[in-house]
Amino acid sequence: MKEKNIENPYQLALKCGLDESVIRSVLSGRTAYPSIHTMFFIAYGFNMTLSEFYNDKLFSIDNIDEN
């Protein structure tokens, strides 16, 4: 969020058109497997395609927790 100058979950929710509770749930890990629909709109909020979003090093196999 810092890279895209989005200060908080509320701002992201406004940009992507999702409820703030959905954003907070994904960010906190309560929603362990968000739907592709949700991720599409989150990427949209960052002005990115899904491909661009998932191409980030954050999604590298080295960063995936198996638990």
Buried (B, 14 or more C-beta within 10 A) or exposed (E): BEEEEBEEBEBBBEBBEBEBEBBBBBEEEEBEEBEEEBBBBBBBBBEBEEEEBEEEEEEEEEEEEEE
